Amino acid sequence: MINNNDVINTLEELEAFLILVEGGGLGLKNVAGLALATSNTDGRPFIAVLDDDHKLLMGRWVTQEVFENGKELVRRGPKKPH
């Protein structure tokens, strides 16, 4: 399920989304990972929230710039507030 009206436009928005997911703020169950991916239908980039079986629980569209520059942020995780 991807919300078509809610696009992540900046790395700061991506980081806030990662923190929200990791903190349980979206109420998703069995979250096992996050990944940047592209839609098989139209090639649009998105951030995928995956479960233990690597099935999509939730997705948010991202801009091409966020897709290209946010890979390390997704791989290493957001900076934790001190």
MDAnalysis code that builds the backbone (N, CA, C; Angstrom):
import MDAnalysis as mda
import numpy as np

u = mda.Universe.empty(246, n_residues=82, atom_resindex=np.repeat(np.arange(82), 3), trajectory=True)
u.add_TopologyAttr("name", ["N", "CA", "C"] * 82)
u.add_TopologyAttr("resid", np.arange(1, 83))
u.add_TopologyAttr("resname", ["MET", "ILE", "ASN", "ASN", "ASN", "ASP", "VAL", "ILE", "ASN", "THR", "LEU", "GLU", "GLU", "LEU", "GLU", "ALA", "PHE", "LEU", "ILE", "LEU", "VAL", "GLU", "GLY", "GLY", "GLY", "LEU", "GLY", "LEU", "LYS", "ASN", "VAL", "ALA", "GLY", "LEU", "ALA", "LEU", "ALA", "THR", "SER", "ASN", "THR", "ASP", "GLY", "ARG", "PRO", "PHE", "ILE", "ALA", "VAL", "LEU", "ASP", "ASP", "ASP", "HIS", "LYS", "LEU", "LEU", "MET", "GLY", "ARG", "TRP", "VAL", "THR", "GLN", "GLU", "VAL", "PHE", "GLU", "ASN", "GLY", "LYS", "GLU", "LEU", "VAL", "ARG", "ARG", "GLY", "PRO", "LYS", "LYS", "PRO", "HIS"])
u.atoms.positions = np.array([
    [0.837, -1.166, 0.000],
    [0.000, 0.000, 0.000],
    [0.886, 1.234, 0.000],
    [0.756, 2.029, -1.045],
    [1.527, 3.259, -1.180],
    [0.552, 4.413, -1.317],
    [0.733, 5.434, -0.493],
    [-0.099, 6.624, -0.543],
    [0.390, 7.505, -1.684],
    [-0.422, 7.683, -2.711],
    [-0.025, 8.446, -3.890],
    [0.140, 9.930, -3.639],
    [-0.440, 10.452, -2.574],
    [-0.397, 11.889, -2.317],
    [0.722, 12.306, -1.381],
    [1.489, 11.373, -0.887],
    [2.466, 11.676, 0.150],
    [3.862, 11.292, -0.323],
    [4.562, 12.243, -0.942],
    [5.889, 11.991, -1.499],
    [6.946, 12.556, -0.565],
    [7.992, 11.780, -0.312],
    [9.127, 12.252, 0.479],
    [10.053, 13.004, -0.468],
    [10.243, 14.312, -0.199],
    [10.976, 15.192, -1.102],
    [12.401, 15.502, -0.689],
    [12.741, 15.274, 0.584],
    [14.082, 15.634, 1.071],
    [14.652, 14.499, 1.925],
    [15.956, 14.536, 2.114],
    [16.602, 13.553, 2.984],
    [16.146, 13.719, 4.426],
    [15.833, 14.945, 4.828],
    [15.334, 15.184, 6.185],
    [13.973, 14.510, 6.378],
    [13.106, 14.587, 5.362],
    [11.813, 13.916, 5.442],
    [11.994, 12.399, 5.470],
    [12.954, 11.899, 4.708],
    [13.240, 10.460, 4.716],
    [13.704, 10.026, 6.096],
    [14.601, 10.788, 6.692],
    [15.096, 10.449, 8.026],
    [13.960, 10.468, 9.049],
    [13.077, 11.454, 8.971],
    [11.943, 11.529, 9.896],
    [11.026, 10.317, 9.711],
    [10.821, 9.883, 8.466],
    [10.001, 8.711, 8.210],
    [10.650, 7.460, 8.802],
    [11.960, 7.316, 8.629],
    [12.666, 6.158, 9.184],
    [12.544, 6.120, 10.698],
    [12.696, 7.255, 11.336],
    [12.581, 7.333, 12.794],
    [11.161, 6.967, 13.228],
    [10.170, 7.449, 12.497],
    [8.778, 7.143, 12.806],
    [8.505, 5.648, 12.711],
    [8.983, 5.012, 11.645],
    [8.780, 3.567, 11.471],
    [9.505, 2.794, 12.561],
    [10.783, 3.134, 12.788],
    [11.571, 2.406, 13.789],
    [11.017, 2.577, 15.195],
    [10.391, 3.714, 15.459],
    [9.829, 3.975, 16.777],
    [8.429, 3.412, 16.968],
    [7.880, 2.786, 15.936],
    [6.552, 2.195, 16.047],
    [5.419, 3.188, 15.886],
    [5.715, 4.381, 15.417],
    [4.722, 5.442, 15.318],
    [3.629, 5.219, 14.298],
    [3.791, 4.268, 13.402],
    [2.769, 4.006, 12.397],
    [1.899, 2.810, 12.737],
    [2.203, 2.136, 13.834],
    [1.391, 1.002, 14.273],
    [1.523, -0.237, 13.404],
    [2.603, -0.344, 12.651],
    [2.807, -1.511, 11.790],
    [3.339, -2.672, 12.608],
    [2.906, -3.869, 12.296],
    [3.334, -5.077, 13.006],
    [4.346, -5.854, 12.168],
    [5.299, -6.509, 12.822],
    [6.293, -7.375, 12.182],
    [7.208, -6.655, 11.204],
    [7.547, -5.406, 11.483],
    [8.475, -4.674, 10.616],
    [9.856, -5.290, 10.766],
    [10.420, -5.725, 9.639],
    [11.731, -6.359, 9.661],
    [12.796, -5.534, 8.954],
    [12.382, -4.614, 8.095],
    [13.380, -3.829, 7.385],
    [12.775, -2.765, 6.502],
    [13.680, -1.933, 5.997],
    [13.327, -0.858, 5.091],
    [14.238, -0.942, 3.883],
    [13.723, -0.554, 2.724],
    [14.529, -0.605, 1.514],
    [14.049, 0.439, 0.529],
    [14.982, 1.006, -0.206],
    [14.613, 1.840, -1.343],
    [14.432, 0.914, -2.529],
    [13.364, 1.117, -3.284],
    [13.042, 0.230, -4.397],
    [12.399, 1.051, -5.509],
    [12.138, 0.389, -6.628],
    [11.411, 1.021, -7.722],
    [10.200, 0.163, -8.069],
    [9.145, 0.826, -8.458],
    [7.913, 0.144, -8.836],
    [8.115, -0.622, -10.131],
    [7.659, -1.862, -10.157],
    [7.725, -2.656, -11.388],
    [6.789, -2.097, -12.452],
    [5.751, -1.421, -12.043],
    [4.756, -0.901, -12.972],
    [5.269, 0.285, -13.777],
    [5.819, 1.286, -13.068],
    [6.204, 2.511, -13.764],
    [7.610, 3.013, -13.456],
    [8.348, 2.279, -12.626],
    [9.729, 2.663, -12.323],
    [9.882, 3.761, -11.300],
    [8.788, 4.200, -10.690],
    [8.884, 5.256, -9.669],
    [9.592, 4.725, -8.427],
    [10.477, 5.541, -7.832],
    [11.167, 5.114, -6.616],
    [10.293, 5.283, -5.374],
    [10.480, 4.374, -4.403],
    [9.752, 4.462, -3.146],
    [10.557, 3.834, -2.031],
    [10.178, 4.161, -0.798],
    [10.754, 3.531, 0.382],
    [9.761, 2.454, 0.814],
    [10.256, 1.240, 0.968],
    [9.418, 0.098, 1.306],
    [9.649, -0.306, 2.756],
    [8.567, -0.525, 3.474],
    [8.614, -1.085, 4.825],
    [8.244, -2.555, 4.664],
    [9.163, -3.438, 5.044],
    [9.005, -4.869, 4.792],
    [8.807, -5.662, 6.082],
    [8.074, -6.782, 5.958],
    [7.879, -7.660, 7.111],
    [8.922, -8.784, 7.107],
    [8.765, -9.738, 8.012],
    [9.718, -10.843, 8.152],
    [9.851, -11.689, 6.889],
    [8.797, -11.718, 6.078],
    [8.810, -12.496, 4.836],
    [9.154, -11.638, 3.626],
    [9.654, -10.432, 3.875],
    [10.034, -9.480, 2.827],
    [8.845, -9.031, 1.993],
    [7.649, -9.036, 2.599],
    [6.447, -8.543, 1.939],
    [6.240, -7.081, 2.311],
    [5.697, -6.328, 1.372],
    [5.480, -4.904, 1.571],
    [4.357, -4.657, 2.571],
    [4.689, -3.963, 3.661],
    [3.681, -3.550, 4.632],
    [3.163, -2.154, 4.293],
    [4.080, -1.305, 3.835],
    [3.748, 0.083, 3.539],
    [4.828, 0.646, 2.649],
    [4.468, 1.609, 1.844],
    [5.452, 2.295, 1.017],
    [5.116, 3.758, 0.895],
    [6.142, 4.560, 0.667],
    [5.967, 5.988, 0.405],
    [6.814, 6.333, -0.805],
    [6.236, 7.057, -1.750],
    [7.006, 7.514, -2.904],
    [8.100, 8.452, -2.444],
    [9.221, 8.432, -3.128],
    [10.315, 9.364, -2.887],
    [10.704, 9.996, -4.222],
    [11.306, 11.168, -4.165],
    [11.801, 11.793, -5.383],
    [13.026, 11.032, -5.871],
    [13.385, 11.252, -7.117],
    [14.573, 10.604, -7.673],
    [15.820, 11.022, -6.906],
    [15.887, 12.283, -6.485],
    [17.034, 12.773, -5.718],
    [17.151, 12.042, -4.376],
    [16.037, 11.866, -3.682],
    [16.047, 11.141, -2.400],
    [16.440, 9.687, -2.639],
    [15.931, 9.089, -3.699],
    [16.278, 7.704, -4.029],
    [17.780, 7.559, -4.244],
    [18.370, 8.469, -4.994],
    [19.801, 8.386, -5.310],
    [20.692, 8.712, -4.118],
    [20.266, 9.665, -3.295],
    [21.120, 10.141, -2.208],
    [20.760, 9.589, -0.828],
    [19.667, 8.847, -0.721],
    [19.237, 8.346, 0.581],
    [19.601, 6.905, 0.862],
    [20.308, 6.268, -0.061],
    [20.621, 4.839, 0.102],
    [21.438, 4.564, 1.357],
    [22.420, 5.392, 1.620],
    [23.263, 5.180, 2.805],
    [22.465, 5.420, 4.083],
    [21.585, 6.396, 4.070],
    [20.735, 6.680, 5.227],
    [19.839, 5.489, 5.546],
    [19.262, 4.879, 4.520],
    [18.420, 3.699, 4.725],
    [19.274, 2.521, 5.191],
    [20.438, 2.359, 4.606],
    [21.320, 1.239, 4.945],
    [21.814, 1.326, 6.392],
    [22.234, 2.496, 6.814],
    [22.818, 2.663, 8.161],
    [21.805, 3.067, 9.224],
    [20.664, 3.565, 8.791],
    [19.646, 4.018, 9.742],
    [19.811, 5.475, 10.071],
    [18.762, 6.072, 10.612],
    [18.804, 7.494, 10.951],
    [19.703, 7.748, 12.137],
    [20.153, 8.997, 12.238],
    [20.931, 9.409, 13.417],
    [19.994, 9.416, 14.609],
    [20.439, 8.852, 15.676],
    [19.624, 8.819, 16.876],
    [19.765, 10.148, 17.623],
    [18.651, 10.713, 18.089],
    [18.754, 11.940, 18.888],
    [19.484, 11.661, 20.202],
    [20.279, 12.622, 20.639],
    [21.093, 12.448, 21.852],
    [20.289, 12.742, 23.084],
])
